[in-house]
Amino acid sequence: MPDRIYVTPLIVIQDGGPDGDSPERVPKYYDEVMHQNFGVLDYGTELTAIIGYKDFSATDHTTMSGKSDVLAVPANLDNNLTAGAVTQTETYLETIHIPGDWVTTAYTYRDVLRIVGGIFQFNQRYFGRYEGNIIEKASNNLELEWRDIPSGIRAEIQDVADSFPLDKGGVTATTKVRRILFLMGQQFNDMPIQLGGIEI
């Protein structure tokens, strides 16, 4: 059975989650599939994550890929996206406050996952240092320009970038939040992500 990866909403379970903790953030449809061993890379405090399932059955894949709020990724991550997949991916990402306008057919699915995963890791680091997340601090507005972000929050974002460290050279006064997140995320493109026993 192939490994499978999805971008999916998370839900908060007050009790009885798969780890027995309360409360617990879990994939939205975790109780509809038989496979309970998964790796999670979440978007900081946002209820969205990349989920990796090792040896996922065709039946469970049909269940997951049939959900309108789940983005199912093909098993072969090294294929380039088709034009139709670009549109689907961009629309999905933008709906959940993740920049998607950079996605083109020049990228493989692995590229896209690593860049989106990089954006997730950047937002995770921000939460770990300052609580909240960048999207909320930017009023859920990907079009907000760097100069319009409060100076204290700009300093926090710069500090998070320096902590990796990441190159901030492409950020100017008029750079939009969507571009800032992409510039940070793309620097993870050469860094494999380990997700539930799957290397992206």
N, C-alpha and C positions, 0 to 999 in steps of 0.2 A: 504494500500500500504506500502511496506517495506521501511525502510531507506536504502540509498545507499551511498557508498563511492568509490571514484576513485582517482588514482594518474594521473594527467593530466598536459599537458603543459599550461602555461599562455600566453596570448598575451596582447599587449599594445594597448588600444583603445584611439585614440587622442581626440575623442568627442563622445558623445552619448552612453557611457557605462551605465550599469544598475543603477549606483548611480548618474549619471549625472555629474560626475567629469571629468576633462580633464587635463592630460592623466590619464588613469585608467588601472590597470592590472586586467584582468578577465580570467576565464577559456576559453580555446580556442574555445570550442563548445557551449558556453553559449547561443548563438542565434539559436541553432538548437534544443533546448529542451524547452518545455513549462514551466518547473519549474524554476523560477528565484530566489527562496529563497535558498541560500546555504551558508555554512561556509567554510572558506579558511584558510589553514595553509601552508604558502609558504616557500620556501627554501632560505630565504634571498633574495639576488639580482638575484638568478637563476630563470629562468622562468619555474618553476615547482612547483606544489602544491598538497596537499591532499585536496580534495573537498568532503564535506558532504552534501547530499540532504535529507531532511526530507520528508517522504511519497512520494517517487519517483515512477512515473508510470512505468508499464512494457514497454510501448512504448518508453518512454524516456530512459529507461535502455537499450533497444535494440539498440537505436541510439548510446549511449555512449560506450557500450561494443563492438560495431562493429568498433570502431576507432582503427587503428593500433598503434597509439601513446598514447593510454589510457590504464591504468591497472585497470580493474574492479575488485572490491573486493566482494566476496559473501556476501549475506545479514547476514548470521550467522557468526559472527566474532570469535566465540569460537570453531569452528572446526579447527583441525590441517591442515596444508597445505599438499596436496598430493605431490608425487615426481614430477609430471608434473607441479604443481603450483610452486614448488620450482624453477625449471628450468626457468619457465616463469618469475617469480618475480626477480630472480637474473639477468637474461638477461636484463630485463627492467630497473632495477635500475642502473646497470653498464653502460648502454647506456647513462644515464643522469647524470653521475658522482656522483652516490651515491653507496657506497660499498654494494654489495649484496652477497658476498661469504660466509657470516655467516648464511644465511637463510637455514634452514633445516626443515624436517618434524616434528621435536620436537616442533616447534613454532606454535601457533595459529595465525590466521589472526590478532587478536587483539594485540598479542605480536609484530608482525612485524610492524603494524601501529604505535604502541607506540614507538618502537625503531626508526623507520624512522622519526616519528614526533619529537622525541628527537633530532635527528641529525638536523632536520629543525630548531628547537628552538635554538639549539646551534649556528647554522649559523646565525640565525636572531639576536641573542645577539651580535655576532661578528660584524655584519653590524651596529648595533645600536651604538656600541662603536668605531669602527675603519673604517667604510665604507668598500666597497668591500665585498668579501666573502672568506672563507678559501680555497675553491676549486680554485678560480682564483689565490690566493696568492701562491698556491702550483702548479701553472702552469698546472692546470687541470690534474694533475698526481697523481692518488691514490697510486701509488707505491713509491712515494717520501718518503725517510726516515726522521725521526725527525731531525737528525743531519744535514741534507742537507737543511733544511728550514732556511732562514736567521734568525739570533738571535732576531732581533726586532719583527719579526712575531711570533716566538716561544713565546716570552714574552707576546704578545697580546693574543695568544691562551690560555696560562696559566692563564692570568688575567680573560678571559671569563669563563674558567672552575671554577676558584675560586669564581666568582661572583654568581654562582648558590647556593651553591658550589657543585662541582663534584670531585670525586676521580680521581687523575691523576697517581696513583701508578703503573698502568700497562704500562705507557709510558716510553720507554727506548730510547737510542740513535738510535737503528735500527728499532724502531716501524714505520710502514708505515702509511701514511695519512689515508688509508682505515681503518686500525685498530684503529687509534686514534678516528676517527669519530664514529666507532662502540662502542668503550669503553665509549665515552661520551653519545651516544644515548641510550645504554642499561640501563643506570642509570635512564631513564625516564619510564622504563617498568612498574613500580608500580604507575605511576602517570596518572590518567585518563585525556584524552584530550576532551574538549568540542568543538564540531564542528557543527555549524548550528543547535543546539538543539539536537545533537547526542552525546552521551558519548562513546568514544572509550576506 
